[in-house]
Amino acid sequence: MGKYDDLAALLLEAIKEGGYLKADLSSIPVGISNRHIHLSQVDLETLFGAGYQLTKTKDLSQPMQYACKETLILAGPKGTIEKVRILGPARKETQVEILLADCFKLGITAPVRSSGDLQGTPGITLIGPKGSILLSKGVLIAQRHIHMTLDNAHNFGVTDGELVTIQIDGLRGGTYSNVLIRANNTSALEFHIDTEEANAMQLASTSKITITK
Amino acid sequence: MGKYDDLAALLLEAIKEGGYLKADLSSIPVGISNRHIHLSQVDLETLFGAGYQLTKTKDLSQPMQYACKETLILAGPKGTIEKVRILGPARKETQVEILLADCFKLGITAPVRSSGDLQGTPGITLIGPKGSILLSKGVLIAQRHIHMTLDNAHNFGVTDGELVTIQIDGLRGGTYSNVLIRANNTSALEFHIDTEEANAMQLASTSKITITK
């Protein structure tokens, strides 16, 4: 049997090198985010009290990330949005990810940005049970992106930071361009979009999408 | 001058036949709809009182269509949505066009349908100032479509009822497939989508789109 095992291993290697395993591209799961907030520990304590720790209610698909029991009120010059979910754990900088529709409700103009790219983003008022914060920056509309491992990226023939196009089938189908590849070894394979992007293409958390590049 | 006019006419004809005027394809304006209601006269009178007439507040881009002062409450098994705008004039059948996000709020599953195609659609409760109606059908999510004249259709090389793909540029760009052509001589050229479809692609009422087919 050794001969056949060697042959099988060689064939698999050849197939991988030839890129034929890209047929696998049809199987990227979809993760849909509503508006949410990531807090720094300092801001968390201002809003909820000294020494406060977030209460996990649900693990998210990305390792170590979770939804919390705690919510905040977002207050802008034109309106407020209540019960905006906090995601844990605490981060280096506070970041508020909203929907484009929320910009109209709140009266602010947020740019489409990659997570963590906060330079020049607008601020907002966060209202918690023990205090409020007037952020000077940190509000963005998340740029659609695909989390993956470096191995995934190699198999898909893409690199971290690359922009790709993805294909969605169905009556409300189409393509989304400028989808950012975020590849590192702490990510689970998942295409991240917000609820408006999901609804516009009738995507659900059970949907799968394809990279067309 | 007669000779030159004849020459110009011939050139124009040649250009039209050659399809060169399809360069015009880049100039389709975008019309964005929020959830709204079209009422039959019978249902209007049940909700607002006998003999009631709608109050126009704004002409819409499609001839004879207008937004009204009047709004209704939509009530589903899981929740309600207030201040849902009525569009006039009264139609043959009552039709409620909602966003996919509204399905979750209301607790109903509406299909993506072309306007007027109400067979098998779910119902909903409409609550007005003088009465309520439990509709047995009429709730849909509008299939994206392009209104145009028959001349427009000829110039674009498309026909009434055809499904086309449209291209949207920009950081949140992409394509929408299965866009229905609705061509007749009472329509103004306009690509109709709902607010979720507009926000997902960062389209505004000042945007222009292109048919790629």
Interface residues (C-beta under 8 A of the other chain):
Chain A: L99 L100 A101 V112 Q143 R144 T165 L171 R172 G173 G174 T175 Y176 S177 N178 T195 E196 E197 N199 A200 M201 Q202
Chain B: L99 L100 A101 V112 Q143 R144 T165 L171 R172 G173 G174 T175 Y176 S177 N178 T195 E196 E197 N199 A200 M201 Q202
